[in-house]
């Protein structure tokens, strides 16, 4: 992981006026957001393995920053149910229980096909071409057995569609849900590989090209069922109730 460049704590303003102090505050906020984004990506793509507890100091050392922005990022991620704080001040990915699995599956099937259908009329030819390019990257990753590359492109494929829905509240909910199952999807793909995954994205793309909302809903739902099924088979069967 790339180390973050930021303003060191205690950096003094260059003058006695208020403007340099305001500028410093903006830089500090940017650093906090960058730390949050990088930790979020680690979780989303399985960089923090379920069951492995990490310390705030360890995360700060890995990112090359002070503990303060890490502490704030972790607090936000705990609120999003992406991390769980233990009594010993370590954090870990919350375990996947059967109840959690069923709730995630229900929420995904309720929200994601709806977002895709809402986005359909707003996708331009340029948007569709960009989504097709992402799907090609997915194919390359699948053939190469590149699990992380597959997961990154898969996320980009879905949210390139969903964000066109202009339903920001629903998109934010789905983003939070993806944080909760992403680490387990990485575990599942690590066990089953990516070369044999059925590509439901091609059906989604065909529906997008013909503006077939029903077909698009069906393709997204099938894709969700397949991915969550992998978690059920490879992860949930080994977890407690």
N, C-alpha and C positions, 0 to 999 in steps of 0.2 A: 504494500500500500504506500502511496506517495505521502510523504510527510508534509504537513501544512506549514505554510509560511504565514506569519502573523506578527502583530505588534506585541512586543514583550510587555509583560505586566510592569506597570510603573513608568512607562515611557512618558517623558515630560513634554508639555506643549512647547512649541518653538517661540511663543511670544506670551505676553501677559494677558492678551485679549481672550474673549470667549470662543472665537472661531476655531482656533486649533483644538480646544477641548471638545467641541462638537464634532470635529473631524475625527478625533481619536475615538469617540464613542461610536461613530458609524463604523469605523474599522473593527472595533471590538464586536459589534453586533454581527458584522459579516463573518468574523472568525467563528462565533458561536453557531451561525447558520451553516457554515462549512463543516464544522465538526458534526453537527446533527445530520447533515446530508450524508457524510461518509459513514457514520455509524449506522444510519438507516439502510444504506446500501449493503453494508456488511450483513445485516440481519436479513434483508430482503433476498439476497442471493446466497445465503447459507454460509457466510464467512464466520459467523459465530455459531458453532454447532450446538444443537439442543443437548442439554445435560452438562455442558462445559461452563462452569462459572468463571467469570473474569472480574478483576478488580478495576476500580476507576483509575488507579495509578497505572495499571498495566495498559489500559486503553489509552491513557494520556501519553505514555511512553511510546506506544506504537504509532500514534498520530503525530508525535512531536510537538505537543502543546501542553499547557499547564492543566491541572485537574479542573479548574473552574469551568471552562466551556464543555468539558466532558461531563461534569456533574449536571449541568443544565440540559445537555442533550439527552442524557440518560433519564432525567426526570420527565422530559417530554415523551420519550419512548416508553417509559413505564405507563404514562397516562394513555398511550395508544395501545397498551396491552402487548407491546412487542418485546418488552423485557420485564423481568420480575426481580425485585430487590430481596435479597436474603438477609437473615439476621446478622450475618458476619460481614455485611456491607459489600458483599459480592453480588453481581447481577448475572442473570442467565435468561435464556429463552424459556418462556413458560412451557411446561409439558403439554403435549397433545393428548387430551382425554377424548373418550368417545363422545361425550356431551359437547365439548368444544368443536370437535370435528363436525358433528351434525349441525351445529349452529352456523359454522363457517360455510358448509355446503349449502344450507338453506339460504343464507344471505347472498352468496355468490349467484345462485340460480335465480334469485328474486331480482337482483340489481343489475348484474352484468348484461344479460340479454336485453333488458330494458334500456340501458345506456347505449348499447350498440344500435338499437332500433331508433332511438332519439337522434343519434349522430348521423344516420344514414343519409338524410336529405341535405346535410351540411358538408358532406365529404366531396371535395372538388376532385377533378381529374389529377391535379398535382398531389393532393392528399392520398389518393388511391395508389398512385405510382410510388409514393414514399412508403406506403404500407406494404406494397408488393416487394420493394427492395428489402425491407425488414424481414419479410417472409423468406426471401432468398438467403438472407444471412442465417436464419433459423435452419434452413436445409443444410447449409454448409456445416454449422455447428453439430447438427444431428449426425451427419456422416462422419465427422471427425471425432465424435464422442466427447465433444467439448461441453461439459455440463454447465459451467458458469456462462459461457458464451450463449448457450441455448437459453438459459434462464433470463439473461439480460435482454436478448432479442425478443423472447416470448413476452416479457413485460412491456417492452416498447411496442410490440404489435398490438396488444390489447389496449394500452392506454393511448396510443395514437388514434384509436377509434373512440374510446370512451370520452376523452377530453373534448372531442368535437360535439358532444351532446349538449354543451352549454348548461349542464346540470352540476354545478360545482360542489354542492353539498353531497350529492350522491357519489360523485367521483372521489371525494375525500373519504367517505365511508368505505368505498371499495379499496382505496389505497391502504387504509388502516387494516382491512381484512387481509390483504396480501402480505402485510408484514407479519401477520400471525401464522400463516401457513408456509411462507417462503422457505424458512430453514428446513422444514420437514419435506418440502418438495425436493430440496437439494439432496437430502438423505435418500429419498425414494429413487431419484434419478441415478444417484451414485450406486445403488444396488441393482437397478434393472437396466441401466444404460439409456441412451437416447436414440440408438439406431433403429429400434423397432416401434417407436411411438407413431401412432396413426395421426396423420396431418389433417386435423379438422379445419385448420386455417385456410386451406384451399377452398373448402366449401364456403367458408365465411367470405373469402374474396370473391367467389363466383356470385354470391348473393349481393355483395356490395356493388359489383359491376352492373347487375341487372336491377338494382334498387329493390330487391326482394326482402322486405322486412321480416316476413315469417321465416324465410330460409336462413336469414342472418341470425335470428333468435335461436333457431334450432341448432345451427353450427356452433354458436358460442356455448349453448347449453351442453352440447355433446363434448366440447373441448373441456369444459369445467368438470363434467362427469368423469372423463378419462383421467385428468390430472389428479383430482381428489381421490379417485379410485386407486391410483398408485400409492398415495399416502396411506389409504386404508389398508392396502395389502402389505406394503413394505415397512410401515411405521406403526400404525395404530394397532396392528395385531400383536405387536411387542410391548405395547403400552398397557397401563392399568386401566380400569374402568373409569 
